Amino acid sequence: MQNLSETSKAAAERVASILRDRIVKGELAPLDRLVERRLSAELDVSRTPVREALKLLEADGLIEITLHRGALVSVFGPDEAVHLFDVISSLESLAAERLAEDIGPDSLQELEDLHGTMLEQFRGDRISDYFDTNTIIHDFIVTGCGNPIVIETHRRLIARARRGRFMAIMNRDRLEQAVGEHESLMQAFRSRDPLAAANIWKTHLLHTGETLAEFLGRQGDQKAR
């Protein structure tokens, strides 16, 4: 029974990962329905792991599950964007500061490699790949900070933040600005400058929240017409 349970859990996490990526990258839009039987057939799993996956997505804040309407992709509003990135910017800037205090040569080289890959993807206009590498960089900074409370708090919020970050980079001006902010952060890491790392990364994430809030506000205005 334990093996079956572990297999079912792994299947649920796989389904959740697939659906999470679709929501984050806009393939599933706000208020889209996630129907268990359709997902079960498409992903070739039983309905049990699909049901468990939907619970994981609900815990992430990416979907809402109601008795009468089933599972719907959550609506993301401009106020939530501002509040969410206010918190995320504080967490990730603290992580960047702590990492910069004692970053070792191996960690710095790994970040250099990721940064170089991300720049290549940006120049090649491979936005989805760029976003995936960008996400690895953000997560590397958080997990490398050495503060388990920051890591756990960030983990609980990050799914909604990733969804917002992907929306924000659809703005070309913001995308180019973000790339410059990443380069500035790398300079701070190379110099082992914790305060510069913290300030750059906080500004970076606040800019993302502002861009996202403007985008969501325009969307709301268009729907209201």
Secondary structure, 3 states (H helix, E strand, C coil): CHHHHHHHHHHHHHHHHHHHHHHHCCCCCCCCEECHHHHHHHHCCCHHHHHHHHHHHHHHCCEEEECCCEEEECCCCHHHHHHHHHHHHHHHHHHHHHHHHHCCHHHHHHHHHHHHHHHHHHHCCCHHHHHHHHHHHHHHHHHCCCCHHHHHHHHHHHHHHHHHHHHHCCCHHHHHHHHHHHHHHHHHHHCCCHHHHHHHHHHHHHHHHHHHHHHHHHHHHHHHC
